[in-house]
Amino acid sequence: ALGALYQSVGGATRNVRADQRYAYAVELGRSLIADNSVVPLQGLQKSGETSGGFAWQIVASPVERPRGSILAGGRLQYLQVTVAWPDGTRQRQVNLSSVVAGWSR
């Protein structure tokens, strides 16, 4: 019985840690979207890694405009953020996306 209890507690501890890392990845992705709420008209590609081992990538590309659109090309950008991290023997990742403004210098 004690062995089963130990396994149960160990599993719960692993689940809490995995949930914490997932929540951190989501918050990191959300902050990257907020920091890149305006991007260049031609798009954007950036990547990096946190000290905790979370690798991130940002890709922005112009939203396709319908024919006859009065909106200038690149003024709306599709932003895709990917955050990946190791979890034991597995690699986890979360993807977030948004539409942001494009600007010219």
All heavy atoms as an XYZ file, in Angstrom:
792
protein
N       0.829     -1.195      0.000
C       0.000      0.000      0.000
C       0.865      1.247      0.000
O       0.558      2.232     -0.657
C      -0.935      0.010      1.194
N       1.963      1.196      0.752
C       2.852      2.353      0.826
C       3.508      2.610     -0.530
O       3.674      3.770     -0.934
C       3.912      2.128      1.899
C       4.795      3.318      2.252
C       3.941      4.507      2.660
C       5.754      2.944      3.368
N       3.842      1.548     -1.242
C       4.431      1.683     -2.583
C       3.459      2.349     -3.552
O       3.836      3.211     -4.350
N       2.192      1.945     -3.493
C       1.182      2.537     -4.360
C       0.980      4.012     -4.034
O       0.824      4.858     -4.926
C      -0.137      1.785     -4.228
N       0.989      4.338     -2.757
C       0.850      5.732     -2.335
C       2.025      6.563     -2.835
O       1.839      7.673     -3.334
C       0.746      5.812     -0.807
C       0.609      7.219     -0.219
C      -0.666      7.884     -0.726
C       0.615      7.158      1.288
N       3.234      6.018     -2.740
C       4.426      6.713     -3.211
C       4.339      6.977     -4.716
O       4.653      8.069     -5.175
C       5.672      5.896     -2.871
C       6.944      6.517     -3.373
C       7.491      7.623     -2.741
C       7.593      6.009     -4.492
C       8.654      8.205     -3.209
C       8.753      6.584     -4.970
C       9.287      7.688     -4.327
O      10.436      8.255     -4.798
N       3.918      5.977     -5.476
C       3.771      6.142     -6.924
C       2.723      7.205     -7.236
O       2.880      8.007     -8.154
C       3.399      4.818     -7.583
C       4.550      3.869     -7.714
C       4.126      2.585     -8.404
O       2.975      2.170     -8.331
N       5.079      1.939     -9.070
N       1.645      7.216     -6.515
C       0.577      8.189     -6.729
C       1.066      9.615     -6.479
O       0.804     10.526     -7.262
C      -0.607      7.871     -5.821
O      -1.613      8.840     -5.942
N       1.782      9.804     -5.385
C       2.315     11.132     -5.057
C       3.341     11.562     -6.106
O       3.355     12.713     -6.546
C       2.920     11.143     -3.638
C       3.715     12.418     -3.379
C       1.834     10.976     -2.603
N       4.196     10.646     -6.527
C       5.193     10.950     -7.562
C       4.538     11.362     -8.870
O       4.970     12.311     -9.518
N       3.488     10.662     -9.254
C       2.766     11.006    -10.482
C       2.101     12.360    -10.380
O       2.125     13.154    -11.321
N       1.528     12.654     -9.231
C       0.875     13.955     -9.040
C       1.897     15.084     -9.100
O       1.642     16.136     -9.686
C       0.124     13.981     -7.713
N       3.071     14.855     -8.522
C       4.133     15.864     -8.545
C       4.592     16.127     -9.977
O       4.783     17.272    -10.381
C       5.322     15.414     -7.676
O       4.850     15.200     -6.351
C       6.425     16.442     -7.667
N       4.757     15.068    -10.760
C       5.145     15.231    -12.173
C       4.083     15.994    -12.938
O       4.392     16.838    -13.769
C       5.403     13.862    -12.810
C       6.758     13.278    -12.484
C       7.057     12.035    -13.321
N       6.078     10.963    -13.118
C       6.088     10.096    -12.124
N       7.036     10.168    -11.208
N       5.179      9.157    -12.024
N       2.810     15.715    -12.676
C       1.726     16.410    -13.368
C       1.712     17.896    -13.036
O       1.496     18.729    -13.913
C       0.374     15.784    -13.027
C       0.180     14.435    -13.682
O       0.869     14.095    -14.633
N      -0.752     13.657    -13.162
N       1.946     18.235    -11.775
C       1.980     19.643    -11.376
C       3.125     20.352    -12.074
O       2.971     21.457    -12.596
C       2.090     19.789     -9.841
C       2.441     21.206     -9.433
C       0.799     19.346     -9.176
N       4.277     19.732    -12.126
C       5.439     20.340    -12.792
C       5.170     20.518    -14.277
O       5.481     21.557    -14.849
C       6.681     19.482    -12.578
C       7.926     20.129    -13.142
C       9.179     19.399    -12.646
N      10.361     20.138    -12.989
C      11.033     19.991    -14.125
N      10.624     19.128    -15.038
N      12.117     20.702    -14.360
N       4.585     19.518    -14.917
C       4.268     19.629    -16.344
C       3.263     20.749    -16.590
O       3.404     21.519    -17.545
C       3.718     18.302    -16.871
N       2.272     20.875    -15.717
C       1.287     21.951    -15.848
C       1.938     23.315    -15.673
O       1.600     24.270    -16.383
C       0.154     21.788    -14.835
C      -0.773     20.630    -15.167
O      -0.697     20.111    -16.305
O      -1.560     20.244    -14.279
N       2.866     23.433    -14.739
C       3.558     24.705    -14.525
C       4.380     25.095    -15.754
O       4.384     26.247    -16.165
C       4.473     24.620    -13.309
C       3.752     24.625    -11.996
C       4.697     24.413    -10.828
O       5.772     23.824    -10.964
N       4.291     24.899     -9.667
N       5.060     24.137    -16.347
C       5.883     24.428    -17.533
C       4.996     24.795    -18.715
O       5.333     25.676    -19.497
C       6.809     23.256    -17.836
C       7.875     23.099    -16.727
C       8.826     21.961    -16.949
N       9.665     22.074    -18.121
C      10.775     22.811    -18.214
N      11.172     23.532    -17.191
N      11.485     22.834    -19.321
N       3.852     24.130    -18.853
C       2.909     24.462    -19.924
C       2.378     25.886    -19.731
O       2.329     26.678    -20.677
C       1.755     23.459    -19.950
C       0.728     23.761    -21.002
C       0.932     23.397    -22.326
C      -0.446     24.432    -20.679
C      -0.004     23.696    -23.302
C      -1.386     24.743    -21.651
C      -1.159     24.360    -22.956
O      -2.080     24.669    -23.920
N       1.994     26.226    -18.509
C       1.480     27.576    -18.226
C       2.554     28.626    -18.508
O       2.258     29.692    -19.056
C       1.003     27.668    -16.775
N       3.801     28.326    -18.161
C       4.888     29.262    -18.442
C       5.046     29.461    -19.950
O       5.223     30.584    -20.426
C       6.204     28.767    -17.837
C       7.373     29.673    -18.150
C       7.620     30.802    -17.379
C       8.209     29.409    -19.229
C       8.672     31.644    -17.667
C       9.264     30.256    -19.531
C       9.485     31.365    -18.761
O      10.532     32.208    -19.060
N       4.983     28.359    -20.711
C       5.125     28.445    -22.170
C       4.005     29.292    -22.776
O       4.254     30.110    -23.675
C       5.126     27.041    -22.789
N       2.788     29.115    -22.301
C       1.663     29.907    -22.809
C       1.866     31.386    -22.489
O       1.681     32.255    -23.347
C       0.317     29.397    -22.246
C      -0.814     30.360    -22.566
C       0.003     28.009    -22.800
N       2.273     31.696    -21.270
C       2.506     33.096    -20.889
C       3.670     33.703    -21.663
O       3.624     34.869    -22.052
C       2.723     33.227    -19.387
C       1.458     33.064    -18.593
C       0.345     34.013    -19.036
O       0.577     35.229    -19.167
O      -0.773     33.512    -19.274
N       4.712     32.919    -21.910
C       5.827     33.393    -22.729
C       5.329     33.715    -24.135
O       5.639     34.768    -24.696
C       6.948     32.353    -22.776
C       8.121     32.657    -23.706
C       8.813     33.963    -23.313
C       9.112     31.494    -23.689
N       4.533     32.820    -24.710
C       3.976     33.061    -26.042
C       3.098     34.300    -26.082
O       3.181     35.109    -27.014
N       2.270     34.479    -25.076
C       1.400     35.661    -25.013
C       2.225     36.944    -24.905
O       1.904     37.952    -25.528
C       0.444     35.545    -23.834
C      -0.615     34.462    -24.045
C      -1.535     34.325    -22.872
N      -2.331     35.553    -22.759
C      -3.031     35.888    -21.688
N      -3.027     35.116    -20.630
N      -3.718     36.994    -21.672
N       3.295     36.913    -24.124
C       4.126     38.108    -24.000
C       4.872     38.407    -25.301
O       5.061     39.565    -25.663
C       5.105     37.986    -22.834
O       6.099     37.036    -23.098
N       5.259     37.360    -26.032
C       5.907     37.571    -27.332
C       4.930     38.186    -28.339
O       5.317     39.045    -29.139
C       6.474     36.253    -27.862
C       7.696     35.725    -27.104
C       7.983     34.286    -27.508
C       8.906     36.608    -27.335
N       3.680     37.765    -28.296
C       2.668     38.381    -29.166
C       2.497     39.853    -28.793
O       2.465     40.724    -29.659
C       1.330     37.621    -29.092
C       1.441     36.271    -29.808
C       0.195     38.454    -29.700
C       0.232     35.378    -29.671
N       2.406     40.141    -27.505
C       2.240     41.530    -27.066
C       3.437     42.389    -27.469
O       3.270     43.538    -27.893
C       2.033     41.579    -25.554
N       4.651     41.841    -27.344
C       5.859     42.587    -27.711
C       5.980     42.796    -29.214
O       6.761     43.640    -29.656
C       7.109     41.866    -27.211
C       7.289     41.968    -25.716
O       6.612     42.805    -25.080
O       8.099     41.195    -25.169
N       5.273     42.014    -30.002
C       5.345     42.105    -31.464
C       3.973     42.421    -32.046
O       3.583     41.877    -33.078
C       5.899     40.800    -32.042
C       7.339     40.595    -31.664
O       8.242     41.133    -32.302
N       7.588     39.854    -30.595
N       3.250     43.310    -31.401
C       1.896     43.647    -31.864
C       1.912     44.519    -33.110
O       0.885     44.693    -33.761
C       1.107     44.332    -30.748
O       1.741     45.536    -30.373
N       3.070     45.057    -33.451
C       3.264     45.801    -34.703
C       4.562     45.284    -35.307
O       5.590     45.255    -34.641
C       3.354     47.323    -34.444
C       3.599     48.070    -35.742
C       2.096     47.827    -33.758
N       4.505     44.853    -36.570
C       5.667     44.264    -37.237
C       5.889     44.945    -38.584
O       4.992     45.611    -39.110
C       5.484     42.732    -37.422
C       5.328     42.035    -36.084
C       4.306     42.429    -38.319
N       7.079     44.782    -39.184
C       7.336     45.372    -40.497
C       6.384     44.839    -41.572
O       5.916     43.697    -41.480
C       8.775     44.964    -40.804
C       9.384     44.645    -39.480
C       8.262     44.129    -38.634
N       6.114     45.656    -42.586
C       5.198     45.270    -43.667
C       5.630     43.981    -44.365
O       4.785     43.209    -44.808
C       5.100     46.393    -44.709
C       4.376     47.652    -44.292
C       4.445     48.700    -45.401
C       2.928     47.372    -43.923
N       6.931     43.757    -44.488
C       7.414     42.581    -45.207
C       7.379     41.311    -44.371
O       7.683     40.230    -44.857
C       8.825     42.821    -45.754
C       9.894     42.927    -44.701
C      10.092     44.335    -44.185
O       9.243     45.209    -44.341
N      11.216     44.574    -43.541
N       7.008     41.419    -43.095
C       6.952     40.249    -42.224
C       8.113     40.242    -41.251
O       8.876     41.207    -41.152
N       8.263     39.136    -40.550
C       9.250     39.071    -39.476
C       9.546     37.616    -39.147
O       8.648     36.771    -39.212
C       8.664     39.766    -38.234
C       9.428     39.725    -36.940
C      10.635     40.665    -37.021
C       8.527     40.143    -35.794
N      10.795     37.342    -38.799
C      11.177     36.036    -38.262
C      12.197     36.271    -37.161
O      13.209     36.926    -37.389
C      11.778     35.133    -39.341
C      10.769     34.581    -40.296
C      11.366     33.483    -41.161
O      12.560     33.374    -41.336
N      10.489     32.658    -41.705
N      11.908     35.769    -35.971
C      12.825     35.875    -34.835
C      12.746     34.573    -34.044
O      11.726     33.895    -34.051
C      12.422     37.014    -33.893
C      12.604     38.391    -34.442
C      12.592     39.463    -33.355
C      11.238     39.805    -32.840
N      11.216     40.975    -31.926
N      13.826     34.271    -33.342
C      13.815     33.105    -32.472
C      14.788     33.344    -31.322
O      15.628     34.238    -31.375
C      14.188     31.835    -33.233
O      15.498     31.946    -33.753
N      14.646     32.545    -30.287
C      15.520     32.659    -29.137
C      15.245     31.544    -28.150
O      14.456     30.631    -28.417
N      15.899     31.638    -27.011
C      15.720     30.635    -25.969
C      15.863     31.307    -24.604
O      16.702     32.188    -24.424
C      16.758     29.524    -26.114
C      16.524     28.374    -25.168
C      17.399     27.172    -25.478
O      17.781     26.981    -26.637
O      17.691     26.422    -24.524
N      15.021     30.883    -23.662
C      15.104     31.406    -22.308
C      16.161     30.628    -21.531
O      16.583     29.543    -21.955
C      13.761     31.277    -21.568
O      13.495     29.887    -21.325
C      12.620     31.897    -22.357
N      16.548     31.162    -20.401
C      17.531     30.472    -19.569
C      16.971     29.155    -19.012
O      17.719     28.273    -18.626
C      17.991     31.376    -18.422
O      16.887     31.747    -17.624
N      15.644     29.019    -18.997
C      15.014     27.790    -18.518
C      14.846     26.716    -19.570
O      14.234     25.678    -19.314
N      15.378     26.951    -20.779
C      15.320     25.936    -21.829
C      14.086     25.987    -22.712
O      13.803     25.041    -23.442
N      13.344     27.080    -22.671
C      12.178     27.245    -23.546
C      12.628     27.940    -24.825
O      13.036     29.099    -24.800
C      11.092     28.082    -22.866
C      10.391     27.364    -21.754
C      10.970     27.261    -20.500
C       9.147     26.789    -21.961
C      10.331     26.602    -19.466
C       8.498     26.125    -20.934
C       9.094     26.032    -19.684
N      12.565     27.229    -25.947
C      12.924     27.802    -27.247
C      11.669     28.415    -27.861
O      10.588     27.832    -27.784
C      13.488     26.726    -28.168
N      11.818     29.607    -28.459
C      10.659     30.266    -29.060
C      10.985     30.736    -30.472
O      12.146     30.962    -30.804
C      10.171     31.433    -28.207
C      11.222     32.457    -27.884
C      12.024     32.467    -26.781
C      11.592     33.587    -28.665
N      12.874     33.544    -26.824
C      12.626     34.257    -27.969
C      11.165     34.107    -29.872
C      13.235     35.412    -28.460
C      11.773     35.259    -30.361
C      12.781     35.899    -29.656
N       9.936     30.835    -31.265
C      10.069     31.314    -32.640
C       8.848     32.167    -32.968
O       7.720     31.806    -32.605
C      10.161     30.151    -33.612
C      10.300     30.588    -35.055
C      10.384     29.422    -36.014
O       9.802     28.382    -35.769
N      11.111     29.605    -37.096
N       9.091     33.266    -33.659
C       8.021     34.160    -34.110
C       8.123     34.270    -35.621
O       9.201     34.537    -36.153
C       8.169     35.572    -33.507
C       8.159     35.524    -31.995
C       7.090     36.501    -34.038
C       8.565     36.831    -31.347
N       7.008     34.080    -36.308
C       6.950     34.263    -37.754
C       5.729     35.121    -38.059
O       4.610     34.775    -37.658
C       6.853     32.919    -38.509
C       6.726     33.156    -40.001
C       8.047     32.036    -38.196
N       5.966     36.250    -38.740
C       4.870     37.115    -39.175
C       4.891     37.176    -40.695
O       5.956     37.301    -41.297
C       5.018     38.519    -38.594
N       3.730     37.065    -41.293
C       3.628     37.157    -42.750
C       2.358     37.926    -43.105
O       1.359     37.849    -42.385
C       3.603     35.763    -43.378
O       2.556     34.992    -42.839
N       2.417     38.675    -44.206
C       1.248     39.476    -44.586
C       0.012     38.606    -44.812
O       0.093     37.518    -45.378
C       1.680     40.149    -45.891
C       3.180     40.109    -45.862
C       3.535     38.863    -45.119
N      -1.119     39.106    -44.337
C      -2.398     38.440    -44.574
C      -2.784     38.689    -46.029
O      -2.650     39.805    -46.530
C      -3.491     38.998    -43.626
C      -4.865     38.466    -43.983
C      -3.145     38.676    -42.178
N      -3.230     37.642    -46.708
C      -3.665     37.814    -48.094
C      -4.914     38.676    -48.130
O      -5.863     38.451    -47.384
C      -3.942     36.458    -48.740
C      -2.691     35.673    -49.017
C      -2.981     34.444    -49.859
O      -3.884     34.492    -50.723
O      -2.300     33.443    -49.621
N      -4.871     39.672    -49.009
C      -6.012     40.581    -49.142
C      -6.928     40.096    -50.257
O      -6.465     39.573    -51.268
C      -5.525     41.987    -49.495
C      -4.650     42.593    -48.432
C      -4.065     43.912    -48.893
N      -3.229     43.696    -50.070
C      -3.152     44.526    -51.098
N      -3.833     45.632    -51.124
N      -2.364     44.257    -52.120
N      -8.221     40.279    -50.074
C      -9.127     39.937    -51.168
C      -8.946     40.909    -52.329
O      -8.508     42.049    -52.137
C     -10.520     40.065    -50.552
C     -10.342     40.841    -49.301
C      -8.916     40.736    -48.895
N      -9.256     40.461    -53.493
C      -9.158     41.304    -54.686
C     -10.004     42.562    -54.488
O     -11.119     42.499    -53.993
C      -9.657     40.545    -55.912
C      -9.581     41.357    -57.187
C      -9.968     40.529    -58.336
N      -8.815     39.637    -58.560
C      -8.707     38.811    -59.574
N      -9.679     38.720    -60.436
N      -7.659     38.062    -59.714
N      -9.442     43.697    -54.818
C     -10.155     44.963    -54.696
C     -10.110     45.565    -53.303
O     -10.771     46.563    -53.027
N      -9.323     44.979    -52.411
C      -9.238     45.487    -51.049
C      -8.608     46.878    -51.045
O      -7.661     47.151    -51.771
C      -8.388     44.553    -50.186
O      -8.166     45.113    -48.918
N      -9.123     47.750    -50.198
C      -8.553     49.094    -50.096
C      -7.420     49.134    -49.060
O      -6.722     50.129    -48.944
C      -9.635     50.146    -49.732
C     -10.278     49.814    -48.383
C     -10.666     50.248    -50.827
C     -11.172     50.896    -47.844
N      -7.234     48.055    -48.335
C      -6.185     47.974    -47.323
C      -4.846     47.716    -48.012
O      -4.728     46.808    -48.836
C      -6.491     46.852    -46.339
C      -5.614     46.755    -45.111
C      -5.761     48.006    -44.244
C      -5.995     45.533    -44.305
N      -3.849     48.533    -47.706
C      -2.527     48.371    -48.315
C      -1.907     47.029    -47.919
O      -2.139     46.534    -46.816
C      -1.617     49.514    -47.886
N      -1.115     46.463    -48.815
C      -0.455     45.189    -48.566
C       0.428     45.224    -47.334
O       1.169     46.172    -47.122
N       0.332     44.211    -46.507
C       1.161     44.092    -45.326
C       0.634     44.805    -44.097
O       1.213     44.698    -43.020
N      -0.464     45.554    -44.233
C      -0.993     46.289    -43.077
C      -1.586     45.356    -42.021
O      -1.691     45.720    -40.863
C      -2.050     47.313    -43.505
C      -1.488     48.446    -44.286
C      -0.621     49.297    -43.393
N      -0.047     50.380    -44.179
C       0.906     51.158    -43.762
N       1.401     50.994    -42.551
N       1.378     52.097    -44.513
N      -1.968     44.154    -42.435
C      -2.371     43.115    -41.486
C      -1.379     41.969    -41.628
O      -1.072     41.525    -42.728
C      -3.788     42.613    -41.768
C      -4.933     43.574    -41.483
C      -6.256     42.931    -41.854
C      -4.940     43.994    -40.025
N      -0.875     41.504    -40.488
C       0.118     40.441    -40.476
C      -0.389     39.280    -39.622
O      -0.914     39.482    -38.527
C       1.427     40.953    -39.870
C       2.081     42.065    -40.643
C       2.911     41.524    -41.796
O       3.472     40.429    -41.724
N       2.988     42.291    -42.860
N      -0.233     38.066    -40.158
C      -0.554     36.857    -39.396
C       0.676     36.524    -38.568
O       1.771     36.335    -39.105
C      -0.906     35.718    -40.351
C      -1.213     34.422    -39.659
C      -2.392     34.265    -38.940
C      -0.334     33.358    -39.711
C      -2.677     33.077    -38.292
C      -0.608     32.167    -39.072
C      -1.787     32.041    -38.366
O      -2.056     30.861    -37.723
N       0.545     36.482    -37.257
C       1.663     36.238    -36.353
C       1.514     34.849    -35.737
O       0.499     34.537    -35.126
C       1.680     37.299    -35.250
C       2.883     37.316    -34.326
C       4.121     37.774    -35.092
C       2.626     38.248    -33.161
N       2.526     34.026    -35.911
C       2.554     32.669    -35.358
C       3.706     32.582    -34.369
O       4.849     32.888    -34.713
C       2.753     31.641    -36.479
C       2.800     30.208    -36.026
C       1.449     29.684    -35.591
O       0.428     30.049    -36.136
N       1.459     28.824    -34.598
N       3.419     32.208    -33.127
C       4.428     32.058    -32.089
C       4.443     30.597    -31.644
O       3.395     30.028    -31.327
C       4.136     32.979    -30.879
C       5.110     32.699    -29.745
C       4.185     34.439    -31.289
N       5.628     30.015    -31.623
C       5.809     28.638    -31.165
C       6.787     28.651    -29.997
O       7.846     29.272    -30.083
C       6.358     27.745    -32.295
O       5.451     27.788    -33.401
C       6.524     26.308    -31.836
N       6.413     27.986    -28.925
C       7.291     27.826    -27.765
C       7.443     26.324    -27.533
O       6.446     25.604    -27.441
C       6.707     28.512    -26.505
C       7.635     28.298    -25.314
C       6.455     29.995    -26.745
N       8.688     25.860    -27.456
C       8.965     24.428    -27.275
C       9.884     24.234    -26.070
O      10.706     25.099    -25.758
C       9.617     23.858    -28.531
N       9.726     23.103    -25.390
C      10.543     22.807    -24.215
C      10.625     21.302    -24.021
O       9.725     20.561    -24.397
C       9.969     23.481    -22.967
C       8.656     22.943    -22.504
C       8.453     22.034    -21.501
C       7.352     23.254    -23.019
N       7.110     21.772    -21.364
C       6.408     22.514    -22.289
C       6.883     24.091    -24.035
C       5.041     22.568    -22.536
C       5.519     24.153    -24.283
C       4.624     23.404    -23.525
N      11.729     20.837    -23.412
C      11.861     19.403    -23.118
C      11.065     19.042    -21.874
O      10.971     19.819    -20.926
C      13.362     19.226    -22.883
C      13.826     20.560    -22.415
C      12.938     21.577    -23.081
N      10.467     17.882    -21.903
C       9.710     17.372    -20.755
C      10.079     15.901    -20.599
O       9.431     15.029    -21.175
C       8.216     17.550    -20.993
C       7.362     17.118    -19.804
O       7.918     17.010    -18.694
O       6.158     16.884    -19.991
N      11.132     15.657    -19.846
C      11.626     14.280    -19.723
C      12.197     13.834    -21.057
O      13.068     14.489    -21.615
N      11.665     12.752    -21.588
C      12.138     12.244    -22.878
C      11.347     12.829    -24.045
O      11.679     12.563    -25.193
C      12.031     10.708    -22.913
O      10.653     10.337    -22.714
C      12.893     10.071    -21.843
N      10.319     13.603    -23.749
C       9.473     14.178    -24.805
C       9.792     15.646    -25.032
O      10.283     16.335    -24.156
C       8.000     14.076    -24.435
C       7.481     12.681    -24.389
C       5.998     12.704    -24.216
N       5.688     12.222    -22.878
C       4.478     12.093    -22.415
N       3.448     12.448    -23.145
N       4.269     11.635    -21.201
N       9.493     16.098    -26.225
C       9.583     17.517    -26.567
C       8.154     18.043    -26.671
O       7.342     17.502    -27.417
C      10.325     17.697    -27.904
C      10.570     19.118    -28.293
C      11.648     19.810    -27.475
O      12.355     19.192    -26.699
N      11.752     21.099    -27.625
N       7.835     19.059    -25.911
C       6.499     19.653    -25.923
C       6.552     20.983    -26.646
O       7.605     21.627    -26.722
C       6.016     19.891    -24.497
C       6.038     18.677    -23.635
C       4.689     18.126    -23.496
N       4.694     17.043    -22.517
C       3.786     16.122    -22.516
N       2.815     16.142    -23.391
N       3.819     15.167    -21.614
N       5.398     21.411    -27.161
C       5.330     22.734    -27.758
C       3.912     23.262    -27.718
O       2.953     22.497    -27.650
C       5.884     22.751    -29.174
C       4.957     22.356    -30.281
C       5.620     22.546    -31.636
O       6.827     22.406    -31.779
N       4.829     22.846    -32.634
N       3.828     24.585    -27.720
C       2.543     25.259    -27.769
C       2.632     26.288    -28.901
O       3.685     26.903    -29.112
C       2.192     25.906    -26.408
C       3.171     26.977    -26.025
C       0.790     26.454    -26.405
N       1.550     26.413    -29.659
C       1.474     27.356    -30.769
C       0.372     28.357    -30.488
O      -0.746     27.963    -30.144
C       1.182     26.630    -32.086
C       2.260     25.654    -32.456
O       3.413     26.011    -32.597
N       1.903     24.392    -32.592
N       0.692     29.625    -30.648
C      -0.296     30.681    -30.501
C      -0.259     31.521    -31.778
O       0.791     31.655    -32.408
C       0.027     31.573    -29.296
C      -0.096     30.906    -27.938
C       1.246     30.414    -27.480
C      -0.668     31.874    -26.955
N      -1.381     32.100    -32.140
C      -1.415     32.935    -33.334
C      -2.316     34.134    -33.107
O      -3.196     34.125    -32.243
C      -1.877     32.131    -34.550
O      -3.154     31.590    -34.321
N      -2.065     35.155    -33.911
C      -2.834     36.389    -33.822
C      -2.700     37.129    -35.149
O      -1.870     36.775    -35.988
C      -2.303     37.258    -32.688
O      -3.106     38.397    -32.507
N      -3.488     38.149    -35.306
C      -3.338     39.078    -36.431
C      -2.937     40.400    -35.826
O      -3.565     40.883    -34.878
C      -4.640     39.210    -37.244
C      -4.508     40.258    -38.320
C      -5.011     37.864    -37.858
N      -1.841     40.973    -36.356
C      -1.299     42.215    -35.813
C      -1.121     43.235    -36.947
O      -1.284     42.909    -38.119
C       0.059     41.971    -35.100
C      -0.126     41.029    -33.903
C       1.099     41.421    -36.049
N      -0.761     44.439    -36.563
C      -0.588     45.521    -37.533
C       0.784     45.445    -38.184
O       1.777     45.074    -37.556
C      -0.762     46.868    -36.831
N       0.829     45.837    -39.444
C       2.093     45.983    -40.169
C       2.408     47.456    -40.320
O       1.512     48.285    -40.422
N       3.697     47.806    -40.331
C       4.090     49.203    -40.452
C       5.308     49.312    -41.361
O       6.024     48.346    -41.585
C       4.417     49.806    -39.092
C       5.555     49.132    -38.382
C       5.456     48.001    -37.625
C       6.935     49.465    -38.417
N       6.701     47.636    -37.165
C       7.624     48.531    -37.629
C       7.648     50.485    -39.025
C       8.990     48.568    -37.451
C       9.034     50.537    -38.824
C       9.677     49.581    -38.046
N       5.528     50.504    -41.869
C       6.731     50.770    -42.670
C       7.552     51.834    -41.966
O       7.004     52.688    -41.278
C       6.366     51.224    -44.081
O       5.625     52.423    -44.019
N       8.831     51.770    -42.150
C       9.718     52.743    -41.485
C       9.758     54.053    -42.211
O       9.714     54.277    -43.289
C      11.133     52.189    -41.399
C      11.162     51.022    -40.464
C      12.565     50.508    -40.360
N      12.485     49.277    -39.569
C      13.412     48.876    -38.775
N      14.511     49.543    -38.641
N      13.283     47.782    -38.094
